[in-house]
Amino acid sequence: MTNWIDSGGHEPRPYSARSSNCKAEQRRIGRATRRRSVARLGSALLLIALAAPFGHARDRGQFVNTSAELKAWFDGLRSGKGPCCSDADGSAISDSDWESKDGHYRVRVPRLGYVLDGQQQELVWVDVPEEAVISEPNRVGRTMVWPIYGYMGVAIRCFMPGSMT
């Protein structure tokens, strides 16, 4: 107890009043912190390098018989909600999977944006917003839909009616 009282108790002390071995301890702590930071950075880079091959886009051969002009047309498609991207992002749907009533459309699309254990997905009907309908002529003749899957369910970014209309 006397040592505590002799040292000044709770009174603040200037930084220079620390013991001389403190600098060596700081160097040791600084090196350990630096090593830990380098190890974390290396681990993160290794993880990214291992995961990168799984994130690459793939050409599934869907454009093999497509002319460059038609591919450019798909890439330039836009609705009131923005660009539709390309044919790879859109899906052709059959006439039984879409309908028109009083100028409004609705489509039947998979409930989830991914396949579960190779099983066929449940299809749900989704109303197509007016701004998602593409108004320019359909050059491919088939009905196309560009669904967006999010945490709130399925939304339609673009819809291009086919020959049924």
Salt bridges, closest charged atoms under 4 A:
ASP75 OD2 - LYS71 NZ 3.07
ASP87 OD2 - ARG142 NH2 3.51
ASP97 OD1 - ARG108 NH2 2.69
GLU99 OE2 - ARG106 NE 2.42
GLU122 OE1 - ARG111 NE 2.99
GLU130 OE2 - HIS104 ND1 2.69
